[in-house]
Amino acid sequence: HEVCARLDLEEGMDTGRLNMRFGIHSGATTAGILRGTKSRFELFGDTINTASRMESTGVAGMIQVSEETADLIRKDGRGGWLRAREGGVEAKG
């Protein structure tokens, strides 16, 4: 919570109450460098789109993972990291 306190001091009151949400999906991706006025590295594909949907349907302050990612976490012996979310979410992808 040190970061939140610093945000309040540097950016103004209530910025320390910002929340984040994350979506993680596992699968194949395509990567490339887009050229233009400023080159940038981009990731493309269904995996990226699904991760984006996982994030957008997520709960603030939580990391939402797809079933594919949850299976990989369990396979790695870290199933204790997972907590079931009340009420399932149907995300396209």
N, C-alpha and C positions, 0 to 999 in steps of 0.2 A: 504494500500500500504506500510505500515510499514514493513510487512513481506518481501515484494519484495526488499525493500531497504536493509534490514538485509541480505538477500541472496546475494546481490551484494557485500556487505562488507565481508561476511564470506566465500563465495564460489567462488567469482570472478565475473568479469564483465559479464553482459548479463544473469546471472542465474536468476535475478529478473524478466526477461521477460518470464519465464516459464508459460505455460497455463495448465489448467486442464479441463477435460470434464467429465461429470457424466451421467450415465444412471440408471434410476429407473423403476422397474416393480413391480407390486404387485401380489401375488399369493402364492400358497403352495410351501414349500421347505422341504428338508430333511437335517438334520444336523447330524454330527457325528465327533468323534475324530479319526484321523488317527494315528496309532502308527507306530513307526519306530525309527530311531536314534534320532529324535526329534518329539514328539507328537504335533499335530496341529489340530485345530478346522476347519472344512470345511462345506460349504453349497453346496448342490447339487440340481439339478432339472431344469425343463423348465423355472421357474421363474428366476433363476440365469443366465441361458443361454440367456434369452431374455434381461435381464438387461445389460448383457455384450454386446449384439448387439446394444442396445440403446446407450451405451457409445461409441462403436466403430464408429457409424454413427453420433455421436454428433458433435457439434460445440465447439471449444475451448472457455472456459470461460462461458459456459452455462450448464444447467442441462436439459437433455432430459428425458421426462417421457413417458411411454406408455399410450395408451388410457385408459386402466384399472386403472392406477394410477391417471390419470387426472380426471376420473369419481369419484374416492374416494376423491380427493381434492375438487372437486365441491360439493360433497355430504356433506363434512365437512364445507361448507360455505366459502371456501377459493379460489374460482375460480378466484379471482383477481390476484392470484399468477401466473396464467398461461398466456403465450403469445404464440400465434400460430406461428409456424415456416413456413417460406416461402418455398413452395415446400415440399410436404409430403415425408416421408421416409417409405419404406416398409421393415420392419425387420421381419425375420423368427421367429417363436416361438409362 
